[in-house]
């Protein structure tokens, strides 16, 4: 499912216009992004949690010259941990 399909489904199920559904999706993404950037976590009970994790620096291999080692710096990456409700729903599917 892509963003347009999600907007259509929300519009139909909630009974709002497609523009309002699109605004809801945009606002959700903006809030999650802002919260993760500030070091917070967004938890939706029964669904899951969005969080930011810092990946430690490590040694890697230069893909253009496999004999050369390169230092890969620390990076912050988004992470999603599925909640019990979502896991249980998928097990029964």
C-alpha positions in Angstrom: 0.0 0.0 0.0 1.4 3.4 -0.9 0.6 6.8 0.5 -2.3 7.6 -1.9 -4.0 4.2 -1.2 -3.6 4.9 2.6 -5.2 8.3 2.1 -8.1 6.8 0.2 -8.7 4.2 2.9 -8.6 6.7 5.7 -10.9 9.0 3.8 -13.5 6.2 3.3 -13.3 4.7 6.8 -13.3 7.9 8.8 -15.7 9.8 6.5 -13.4 12.8 5.8 -12.2 14.3 2.5 -9.1 13.0 0.8 -7.4 16.4 1.6 -8.2 16.1 5.3 -6.9 12.5 5.3 -3.7 13.6 3.5 -3.3 16.4 6.2 -3.7 13.8 8.9 -0.9 11.6 7.4 1.4 14.6 6.8 0.9 15.8 10.4 1.5 12.3 11.8 4.8 12.0 9.9 5.8 15.5 10.9 5.1 14.8 14.6 6.9 11.4 14.6 9.9 12.9 12.8 10.2 15.9 15.1 9.8 13.7 18.2 12.5 11.3 17.0 14.9 14.2 16.1 14.5 15.6 19.7 15.4 12.2 21.2 11.9 11.1 22.1 9.8 8.1 21.3 6.3 7.7 19.9 4.4 4.7 21.3 1.0 3.7 20.0 -0.5 1.1 22.4 -1.2 -2.2 20.7 0.5 -1.1 17.5 4.2 -0.3 18.3 6.8 2.2 19.0 8.9 4.5 16.8 12.3 5.4 18.2 15.7 6.7 17.2 18.8 4.5 17.9 22.4 5.5 17.5 24.5 3.1 15.6 28.1 3.0 16.9 31.0 3.8 14.7 32.7 0.8 13.1 35.3 -0.4 10.6 34.0 -1.2 7.2 35.3 -2.1 3.8 35.6 0.2 0.8 33.2 -1.3 -1.8 35.4 0.0 -4.6 38.6 -1.4 -3.1 37.8 -4.3 -0.8 41.3 -4.5 0.6 41.0 -1.0 2.0 39.4 -0.5 5.5 37.4 2.6 6.2 36.0 4.1 9.3 32.2 4.4 9.3 31.0 7.1 11.7 28.2 6.9 14.3 24.8 7.5 12.8 21.3 7.9 14.2 18.7 5.6 12.5 14.9 5.3 12.9 13.6 2.0 14.4 10.2 0.5 14.8 9.3 -2.1 17.4 6.0 -3.9 16.8 3.6 -4.0 19.7 1.8 -7.1 21.0 -1.5 -6.3 19.3 0.2 -6.0 15.9 2.2 -9.2 16.4 -0.8 -11.1 17.5 -2.9 -9.9 14.5 -0.2 -11.1 12.1 0.2 -14.5 13.8 -3.5 -15.1 13.3 -3.5 -14.1 9.6 
